[in-house]
């Protein structure tokens, strides 16, 4: 009896039905298929903004005359600057911008009004945290029109005439100081940030895949039959990957310096100590997260899916690819829950700004909390798998 080699709609429908039933049984994969497009749509549609506005700005006002007040008012109403702090000294202003508390620092000197009225080369100083050129580019460009509009009401009649000396086109000059990256080189921001993304991508996925592979092959059963305690298994499993993470860190930092001339060592020994502590905490947290994923995933495919579900927001909401302050407040809140966000602040702060442990303690504390919480959850979940 000859076999029927033609296409059979019934057989195709039978296989199709079987696949749909199998898909619905794999609830995690089914959820990923539905949730991932929605997450991407929300993030790209609402959270991502390449032209940040309302950037936090600190001011040091040494002249309280009407010209200074009008200039500050014009600065606050142009849409790019949001005055959130008035410093009492240049040192306080410098500390605020160095620690990342503000994006801009504006200084109005004590003789500003007198120089404007006399037409005597009046200036204001605007310092920008230019470690991320994309975050400050639009705001700096908007400053070009500030001198021509800020004092349009004050400079009338004789004041207007005397304030414009021969060869001048504006009553005062905005002196812009781009700090930490004066040449606006994108690599200075991207390459150090790449360290956090690479460590997340490799360590979380490698750990989750390695542990899940042992469950699939049945070798984990032999390990569970040994007298080794859960914490001992976790330490033994993760220790080799700590070495891998440290090697990756050294390689990326060396290449960043050799190939892209990324500035390093501005903070001296204190800066390197902050970076070293941040790297160790981040590696431990990433490995603990991978261990936790392996206790939830049933197979390697699910481990990969869950890893990417963590990595995608880490790339988009951490400030790695897009300006962090360009996102709406709810997206910044989510970004602050992601450990990569705090790790990038540590890396960029220690390398580009020369910040110390004292300056970066909030980000270091956030990473430490992440390590403790995720490790505890992984151990709790692992103990349940032993029962």
VOGU-3710 file (C-alpha; in Angstrom, 3 decimals, decimal comma):
1> xxxxxxxxxx> 0,000/0,000/0,000  1,627/3,262/-1,129  2,164/6,021/1,392  0,314/9,283/0,974  3,056/11,827/0,270  0,724/14,744/-0,393  -0,064/17,527/2,053  -2,773/16,721/4,531  -4,698/19,563/6,096  -5,798/17,316/8,939
11> xxxxxxxxxx> -2,220/16,404/9,837  -1,139/20,048/9,685  -4,028/21,049/11,940  -3,174/18,258/14,361  0,446/19,408/14,674  -0,670/23,034/14,907  -3,112/22,210/17,700  -0,455/20,285/19,549  1,945/23,255/19,376  -0,661/25,694/20,673
21> xxxxxxxxxx> -1,446/23,362/23,574  2,266/23,060/24,375  2,653/26,835/24,221  -0,163/27,425/26,696  1,393/24,905/29,073  4,658/26,860/29,021  3,188/29,831/30,867  6,446/31,734/31,215  7,145/31,716/27,478  3,533/32,618/26,767
31> xxxxxxxxxx> 3,763/35,556/29,180  7,019/36,742/27,602  5,446/36,732/24,151  2,640/38,975/25,370  4,488/41,169/27,858  7,728/41,953/25,977  6,113/43,911/23,091  4,009/45,890/25,574  7,076/46,729/27,677  9,047/47,831/24,619
41> xxxxxxxxxx> 6,154/49,965/23,380  5,761/51,712/26,733  9,481/52,291/27,196  10,187/53,622/23,716  6,927/55,532/23,470  6,809/57,216/26,872  10,131/56,871/28,695  12,755/57,552/26,022  13,491/61,213/25,324  16,623/62,402/23,548
51> xxxxxxxxxx> 15,938/66,091/24,270  15,782/66,382/28,087  14,057/69,390/29,615  13,545/70,727/33,139  17,088/69,743/34,000  17,924/70,334/37,699  19,989/73,484/38,082  21,741/75,038/41,076  22,489/78,749/41,197  24,944/80,894/43,096
61> xxxxxxxxxx> 23,564/84,444/43,101  26,067/87,034/44,289  24,124/89,961/42,802  20,538/90,425/43,994  19,756/93,330/41,691  16,898/93,433/39,154  19,147/92,383/36,252  20,172/89,208/38,040  16,597/88,346/38,996  15,397/88,833/35,410
71> xxxxxxxxxx> 18,194/86,666/34,079  17,322/83,844/36,456  13,641/84,178/35,587  14,395/83,925/31,879  16,615/80,920/32,523  13,895/79,143/34,492  11,226/79,782/31,850  13,058/78,616/28,744  12,018/75,005/29,384  15,451/73,420/29,741
81> xxxxxxxxxx> 16,454/74,537/33,227  14,680/73,910/36,510  16,217/75,773/39,434  16,099/73,376/42,362  18,794/74,725/44,620  20,450/77,999/45,594  24,003/77,457/46,775  25,606/79,549/49,490  29,184/79,177/48,244  31,192/78,117/45,193
91> xxxxxxxxxx> 32,245/74,972/47,072  28,630/73,926/47,614  27,885/74,558/43,953  30,882/72,504/42,875  29,894/69,624/45,154  26,315/69,571/43,850  27,333/69,203/40,218  30,154/66,758/40,983  27,848/64,371/42,849  25,255/64,509/40,099
101> xxxxxxxxxx> 22,650/66,255/42,239  22,210/68,877/39,483  22,946/68,957/35,775  23,857/72,655/35,609  25,410/75,185/37,968  24,894/78,903/37,278  26,951/81,655/38,894  25,919/85,320/38,698  28,809/87,490/39,937  28,426/90,352/42,405
111> xxxxxxxxxx> 29,075/93,074/39,808  26,682/91,706/37,198  24,078/94,502/37,281  26,700/97,263/37,380  28,548/95,820/34,399  25,352/95,371/32,396  24,289/98,969/32,948  27,736/100,274/32,054  28,161/97,922/29,124  31,347/96,632/30,720
121> xxxxxxxxxx> 31,631/93,013/29,498  29,117/91,499/31,921  29,223/87,698/32,183  27,499/84,812/33,897  29,041/81,376/34,287  27,112/78,219/33,398  28,793/74,938/34,316  27,367/71,775/32,766  27,815/68,167/33,777  28,813/67,156/30,260
131> xxxxxxxxxx> 29,801/63,583/31,092  26,760/62,671/28,974  26,804/65,068/25,989  23,292/64,039/24,895  21,822/65,217/28,192  23,153/68,765/27,931  23,343/69,474/24,200  19,863/70,962/23,810  20,078/73,063/26,962  23,481/74,493/26,022
141> xxxxxxxxxx> 22,192/75,410/22,575  19,245/77,224/24,173  21,638/79,435/26,140  22,730/81,203/22,968  19,560/83,311/22,907  19,436/84,051/26,642  21,430/87,344/26,596  19,174/88,803/23,882  15,892/88,067/25,655  16,536/88,015/29,406
151> xxxxxxxxxx> 16,848/91,790/29,878  14,599/93,075/27,113  12,350/94,894/29,597  15,061/96,260/31,858  17,347/97,652/29,182  15,363/100,570/27,780  16,403/104,088/26,946  19,779/105,143/28,250  20,384/101,792/29,885  19,918/100,068/26,576
161> xxxxxxxxxx> 22,275/102,441/24,832  25,021/102,282/27,425  24,847/98,521/27,731  25,769/97,950/24,094  29,303/99,003/23,388  30,756/99,007/19,914  31,229/95,458/18,616  28,873/93,901/21,147  25,575/92,261/20,248  24,222/91,390/23,694
171> xxxxxxxxxx> 24,136/93,041/27,147  26,033/90,151/28,713  27,881/86,983/27,803  27,134/83,414/28,875  30,395/81,615/29,602  29,811/77,878/29,292  32,094/75,418/31,051  31,555/71,789/30,032  32,891/69,789/32,929  34,255/66,215/32,819
181> xxxxxxxxxx> 33,923/66,030/29,013  34,699/69,443/27,509  35,018/68,117/23,958  31,647/66,307/24,167  33,175/62,955/23,204  30,434/60,350/23,304  32,870/57,500/23,965  33,736/58,990/27,361  30,162/58,311/28,426  29,325/55,142/26,496
191> xxxxxxxxxx> 32,491/53,085/27,024  32,524/53,228/30,863  28,777/52,567/30,856  29,344/49,546/28,655  31,012/47,858/31,612  27,691/47,573/33,442  25,857/46,253/30,388  28,518/43,652/29,571  28,681/42,374/33,144  24,878/42,146/33,318
201> xxxxxxxxxx> 24,571/40,406/29,981  27,275/37,820/30,612  27,099/37,128/34,337  23,322/36,959/34,739  22,875/34,823/31,639  25,905/32,605/32,195  24,910/31,810/35,761  21,253/31,137/34,972  22,119/28,976/31,963  24,813/27,052/33,833
211> xxxxxxxxxx> 22,561/26,187/36,740  19,563/25,374/34,549  21,722/23,140/32,357  22,598/21,043/35,393  18,914/20,586/36,209  18,208/19,502/32,623  21,104/17,027/32,541  20,288/15,603/35,967  23,697/16,407/37,438  22,105/18,713/40,005
221> xxxxxxxxxx> 20,464/15,696/41,637  23,896/14,241/42,368  25,001/17,568/43,819  21,906/17,775/46,000  22,630/14,297/47,336  25,967/15,475/48,766  26,302/16,916/52,304  26,927/20,384/50,804  24,652/23,040/52,271  22,751/25,420/49,967
231> xxxxxxxxxx> 25,000/28,363/50,835  28,071/26,234/50,117  26,663/25,189/46,749  25,898/28,798/45,903  29,377/30,020/46,825  31,066/27,192/44,960  28,971/27,732/41,857  29,378/31,501/41,726  33,050/31,852/42,694  34,455/31,040/39,207
241> xxxxxxxxxx> 32,143/33,629/37,636  33,419/36,286/40,048  36,858/35,767/38,517  35,329/35,975/35,039  33,640/39,265/35,919  36,868/40,748/37,301  38,763/39,746/34,153  36,068/41,356/31,993  36,305/44,531/34,061  40,076/44,788/33,657
251> xxxxxxxxxx> 39,886/44,104/29,913  37,182/46,735/29,325  38,979/49,384/31,393  42,314/48,751/29,655  40,733/48,908/26,197  38,767/52,015/27,172  42,014/53,751/28,040  44,128/52,439/25,154  41,601/52,648/22,318  39,344/55,542/23,357
261> xxxxxxxxxx> 41,574/57,527/25,749  38,849/57,572/28,397  40,137/59,678/31,328  40,805/57,674/34,455  42,297/58,157/37,859  40,965/61,685/38,442  40,000/60,717/41,992  43,275/58,996/42,834  43,261/56,103/45,264  39,845/57,019/46,723
271> xxxxxxxxxx> 38,280/56,959/43,277  39,736/53,553/42,477  38,553/52,201/45,833  35,020/53,353/45,089  35,182/51,751/41,652  36,581/48,476/43,009  33,892/48,202/45,684  31,186/49,016/43,149  32,473/46,373/40,722  32,584/43,665/43,407
281> xxxxxxxxxx> 29,070/44,463/44,640  27,672/44,562/41,119  29,282/41,257/40,153  27,925/39,557/43,285  24,462/40,999/42,680  24,420/39,940/39,012  25,512/36,400/39,875  22,925/36,149/42,649  20,243/37,266/40,210  21,345/34,623/37,712
291> xxxxxxxxxx> 21,210/32,022/40,492  17,690/33,167/41,408  16,562/32,937/37,774  17,886/29,376/37,557  15,683/28,336/40,488  12,586/29,645/38,669  13,291/28,674/35,050  12,409/25,141/34,003  14,795/25,036/31,045  17,546/27,036/29,365
301> xxxxxxxxxx> 15,122/28,807/27,025  13,199/30,209/29,955  16,462/31,229/31,614  17,420/33,239/28,517  13,979/34,839/28,337  14,012/35,881/31,984  17,561/37,210/31,658  16,590/39,424/28,723  13,532/40,624/30,605  15,980/42,064/33,154
311> xxxxxxxxxx> 18,637/43,224/30,685  16,316/45,193/28,363  15,111/47,679/31,023  18,671/47,849/32,333  19,852/49,164/28,980  16,946/51,535/28,356  16,233/52,937/31,832  19,686/53,133/33,398  20,995/56,107/31,435  23,319/53,968/29,319
321> xxxxxxxxxx> 21,784/54,684/25,907  19,460/57,613/26,643  19,732/60,546/29,080  18,390/59,499/32,470  16,964/62,923/33,273  15,161/62,992/29,941  12,755/60,327/31,152  9,506/61,141/32,985  9,488/60,861/36,770  7,803/57,436/36,810
331> xxxxxxxxxx> 10,462/56,048/34,456  13,235/57,550/36,583  11,669/55,858/39,592  11,821/52,510/37,816  15,364/53,243/36,698  16,457/53,854/40,279  15,278/50,335/41,147  17,648/48,852/38,574  21,157/48,110/39,904  22,781/48,997/36,571
341> xxxxxxxxxx> 21,692/52,624/37,096  23,640/52,908/40,334  26,604/51,009/38,946  26,874/53,385/35,987  26,891/56,337/38,389  29,742/54,725/40,284  31,776/53,939/37,163  31,292/57,332/35,518  31,633/59,188/38,797  34,900/57,535/39,777
351> xxxxxxxxxx> 36,485/57,573/36,313  35,282/60,869/34,855  34,604/62,987/37,944  37,091/61,599/40,411  34,477/60,957/43,103  35,330/59,055/46,275  33,543/56,546/48,505  31,975/59,399/50,464  30,560/60,975/47,307  29,167/57,708/45,950
361> xxxxxxxxxx> 27,881/56,154/49,165  24,204/56,254/48,110  24,840/54,252/44,933  27,109/51,829/46,792  24,455/51,338/49,447  21,852/50,659/46,761  24,062/47,932/45,261  24,691/46,421/48,697  20,948/46,244/49,382  20,429/44,638/45,968
371> xxxxxxxxxx> 23,025/41,956/46,741  21,507/41,123/50,136  17,901/40,994/48,886  18,590/38,952/45,757  20,962/36,548/47,517  18,407/35,964/50,270  15,661/35,339/47,710  17,911/32,946/45,775  18,767/30,987/48,921  15,140/30,821/49,975
381> xxxxxxx> 14,085/29,592/46,551  16,966/27,118/46,398  16,015/25,598/49,761  12,494/25,014/48,459  13,890/23,090/45,511  15,641/20,803/47,969  12,382/19,721/49,599
//
